[in-house]
Amino acid sequence: MSDAILELRDIRKKFKDNEVLRGISLTARQGEFITLLGSSGCGKTTTLRIISGLETADSGQVILEGKDVTDEVPEKRNVNTIFQNYALFPHMNVGANIGYGLRIKGKKKPEIREAVREALELVQLPGYENRMPNEMSGGQRQRIAIARAVVNEPKVLLLDEPLGALDLQLRRQMQIELKRLQKSLGITFIYITHDQEEALSMSDRIAVMKNGVFQQVGTPSEIYDHPKNSYVASFVGSANVLRGKALIKDGEFRIAYAGGTAPVAPPAHLPEEGAPIAVAVRSEYVDFLEAGEEGIPAVVKEKSFSAGMLRIALTLDNGDEIVASRHGIDFSLAPGDRVAFTFAKEHAVIVEDKDEE
C-alpha cells in the first residue's frame, strides 16, 4: 500500500516453550485507528512491545515508514507508547512531564514551552502547566500522558489498554475524546483492549487475536456482521453459534438443528445435504414463534435485564442454550414457556467452526 505507515511481516515470538506470536502480519495505513482485540494472554501486549522495540521478535520484520526497523533500538523508532498506569513522573509538574522528550532531543526552552502549550490545548487542559500529577484526576492524568506522547509527533502511537483504570462513565467520555484527538492529529493509533464495545466504537479496523494468531482483521462492521469463524462470532458481540447440518427444503437452504430447522443465506459453494455446518446468529436477530410453528423448539430458561437490554435464555431439546435479546423490559414470555425460534436468513452467517492456527 502506498500509504502504509507500519507493516508487521510474519512476526513470531517464543518465551521458553510458550509460542506467544505465531506468524502474525498486519499493515497499518497513515492515520488509521487499529485495535488489537483479545483476551488476556493472546499476544496483544507482546505485539505492541515488538513494534516499539522493547521486545525482539524471533523472526519476521517490522517495517516503519518503508524502513526495516526490526533490529533498531526503541529511541530510533518514531513511535510512542501510552500505558494504562500513565507512567507520569510524580516529581515533575505537568509542563515538565509533557516537555521531557523534547528536552532529551535538545530542543530550546521557548520551543518546548510553545509545544507544551499547544499539546495542553489539544487535550483540552490549557493552563495546567504547573499542576502536579497527584493534584489531578485519573482522566486528567490520562490526557497529560496523551499530550506527552503526541508532543513528540510520532508516526505511530501505541496505546496499551490506556482507559482500563477509569470508571465506566469516564471511560466512555475518553473513548470519544481519544477518537476525536486521533482524527485531528492524523496519527496512526495501534490500540490494545479486551473490551469489544470499545473496539467496535473506536476503530477503523479490528484485529481479533487468540493464541498469538489474528483470527480476523476487518472493519467493525465486517467483524460484527460477517465473522470469519466461530471464535470471532462468539467473542465479539457474543453471537449464538448453532452447530447443525445442511438441509435443502422446498428449494431453500436451511440448517437442521436441535429438532427443528431455520433458513440460512446460501454460501457461494453449497455444502452437501447433511454436511455439518456452523451458523452464527446475533441475539438481537432471534425471532420468537408460537410453540409448534416451523422453527427450532426451545424452553424459556430465564430472563434478565442489563444496560437497557432484556436477555432471554432458551434451553433447546439437545441441551444447548441460545440467547435472545430485546430493548426494554416488557416481554410476555416467562421461564418454563415452550416456544420456537427462527431468524431471517440474511442474519445467519455460516462460519468456520475452528480457530486460525
N, C-alpha and C positions, 0 to 999 in steps of 0.2 A: 504494500500500500504506500502511496506517495506521501500520505500524511501520518504514517506510523511514527510514533514517538518512542515506543517501547516494544520490544519483542522478547518473549521467552521461547527458546527453542529446545524442546526435548530435555527439560531440566529434571535431573534425578538427584536424590539425596538420601543417604542412609545414616542413621545413628546406631552404631553397633549392628545388630541384626534387624533393626527396625527400618524398613524402607518407607520413609516419610513422603517422598515425592517420587512418582513412578512414570516419569516421562511426560511432563506437562508442557504444553505450548500455548501461547496466547499473544495476540497483537493488540496493543492499545493505541488508539489514534489521538492526535492532538486535541486537547480539550474534552476528552471523553471521561465519563464517570463510570468506572468499572468496579463492581463489588464481587469479592470472593466470599461466597456464602457456604457455610457448612458447620457441622457440629464440632465440638472440641476434639482436637487430635487429628483433624482431617488433613492438615498441612498448610493452612492459611498463613499462619504467622511465619513459618519457615519460608514460604514463598516470598513474603514481604522482606524478610531478612536477607534473602539471596539477592533480591532486586537492589536493596540498599547497600549491599557489600558487607553486612555484618555477619553473614554466613556464606560459606563457599560451597557451590554445587559440586557434586561428584563428577557430573558430566552435563553437557548441554551448554548453551550460550545465553548471555544476557546482552541484548543489543539496545543501546540508548542513543537516540538521535542518529541512527545509522552506524554507530561505532560499537565495536565489541568491547564491553567493559567487564566481562566475566572475571578477569583477574585484577581489576582495578580496586584500589582501596576505597573505602566509603567517601573520603573527602575529595576524591577525584570524580565522583559521580554527582551529577546535578539533580539530586533528589533529596528530599527532606522527609522526616517521619514524625507523625504525631501519635503519641501513645495515650492509653486510657488514663494513666496517672498524671498526665500533663508534663511531668519532668521539668517544672519551673525551678529556677534557683531560688531557694527561700530567703537568702541573704541579699538578693538584688531586688530593686524596685522594678515596676513594670517596664519602664523605659530601658533599663539596663538589660532586662531579660530579652526584650524584643531585639535590641541592637547588638546583642552578644556576637552573633555570627558575623555581622558586618564589621565589628571591631577586630575579630580574628582575621578577616580578609584585609585589614589595614585601611578601611575607609576613614575619611576625615570626619571630625565631630559634627560640623554643620550638616554634612551629607547624612550622617546617621540620625541626627535629630529630625530632619525632614522626613526620612524614610520611616522612622518610628511614628511620627505624627500621622503620616498617610496610612500606615498599617492600622493604627488605632481607629481612624475614621472608617476604614474598610470594615472592621469588625464591630463598628458602632459603639466604641468606647473612647470617644475623644476626651482628652484631658486627664486620662488615668496614668500618665507617665510616672507620677511619684507615689502611686499606691504600692503597697507590699502585697505579695501573693496571699498571705494569711488574712488580709483585710477584705478579700473578695469571695464571692460565692463560687460554687462549682462551675456554673455556666459561664461566669466572667473569666475564671481561670482557663476554661477551655478556649474561650475566644482569644485570650492572650497567647496560649500555645499555638493557635492557628496563625495569629499575627506574627509570632516569632518565626514560624515556618515559611510563610509566604513573603516576608520581607527580603528573603534571600533569592527570590524569583526562581524557584526550582522549576525544572521542566516537568517533573513528576512529583506529586505529593502522595505519600503513603500514610494511610490512617488505620491504625490497629485498634479496632473497637473503641474509637475515641469518645463515644457517648455512653458507654456501658456503665459508668459510675453515676449517671444522672437519674433523677426521678422521672417518671413516665411523662408528665406534662412538659418538663423542661427538655427532655429528650426529643419530644415531638417538635418543640419550638426550634431546637438546634438542628434538627433534620432539615427543616425549611431554610434556616439560615445558612447551613453548610452548602446546600444545593444552590442557593442564590449566590453565595460567595464564589463557588466553583464556576458558575456560568459567567460571572462578571470578570473573574481573573483569566478564564480561558486555560487554566492549568489542568493537566491530566491528573485525575484522582484515582488511586487504587485503594479501595476501601474494604476493610475486613469487618464482617459481622456474622453472628449466628441468628440474627433476627430477620425472619422472612419479610415481615411487613416493612421494615426499614429498607431492605434491599429492593423490594418492589417499588417503593415510593420514591427512592432517590436515584436509582441507577439508570444509565443509558443501556448498559449490558450487565448481565449477571453471569458469573462462572460458579456453578454449583459443584462443590467438592465433596468427595468421600474417599477415604483411604488413599490420599495422595494422588487422586485422578480427578480431572474435570469430567463430571458426568454429563454436563451440557453447558454450553455457552450461548447465550442469546439475549434478546431484549426481554424486559419484564413480561410483555405480552406473550412472547414465544415460550418462555419458561412456564408461565401460568396456564396458558390455553393449549399449548402443544408440547407437554413434557415428553422427553425422549424415552425415558424408561420409568419403571415403577418406583424407583427410589426418588427421582425428581418429583414425580407426581405426589408422592406421599409426604416428602419433606417440605415442599413449597406449597403452602395452602392446604395441606392435609387432605388431599383427594382420596376418595374411595377407590381402591383397586379391586376390580372384580375379575376373578380367575375362573374362566369357564371354557366353553367350546364353541367353535364357529358353527353357525346354522344358517341355512337359506330356507326361508319360509315365505310362501306366496310371493316369490321373487325378491324378497327383502333380506338383506344381510342382517343377522342378529347374533346376540350372544345367548347361549343356553347356560343358565347359571342358577344353582340353588333351587331347582324345581320350577323355574319359570324362564321367560325369555324377555329380551328388551332390544330395541333397534340400535344399530351402530353404523356410523358413516363408513361405507366400504373403503378399504385401503386400495392403493394403486394395484397391488398384487393380492388378489383374494386368496386367503388360506383355504385349504381343502376342508370340506364339511367334516366336522368332528375334530378338527385340529385344535389343540389348546391355544387360547388367546387370553391376553390380559387387557382389560379396558379400564381407563381412569375416568372417573366422573366426580366433579366438584360437588360438595354437599349442597350448595345453593341450587344446583340443577336437578336434584332428586325430586320427582313429582309423585304425589300420592294418588292411588286409585282405590276404589272400593274393593274390599276383600272378594276374591273370585274373578275380578276383571283380569284381562290378559296383561300380566306383568310378572314381577318377581315377588312371591309371597313373603311376608315378614310379620313380626310381632313388635309392637312398640315396647321398648325396654325401659326407657326413662326420658325425661325432658329436663333441660337445664337452661339457664339464661345467663348470658355474659356479654358485656360490651355491646348491648343493643341487638344481639342475635339470640334467637331461640335454637337450641341444639336438640335434635330428636334422634336418639339412638335406637336403631332397629336390630333385632336379632332374626337371622334367617334360619330356614329349616336345616341348613347344613352346619349351623353353629357360628357362622361368620357374623360380624357386626358391621353395619353400614350406618353412616351418619348423614342426616339431612339437616339443613339449617334454614331459618326464616328470619326476616326482620320483625321485631315486635314480640309480644308475649301471648297474644290471643290466638290460641290454636286448639281446636276441639278434641284432637286425639289424646287419649290417656294411656298410661302404661297398662299393658295387657291387651290392648286392642289389636285385632288382626287386620292387616292392610295388605295392599300390594303396592309396589312402586315401579316407576319406569323413568325414562328421561328422553329428551329429544335426541335424535341420532347425532346432530351436529355438536352436541355437548359430550359425546362419548368418544374418547380418544384411545385408539389402540396403542399400547406401549410395549417396549421390550421388557420382559419380565426378569431382567438381570442387570447388574451394575456393569459399568465400563471397567475393564480390567487393565 
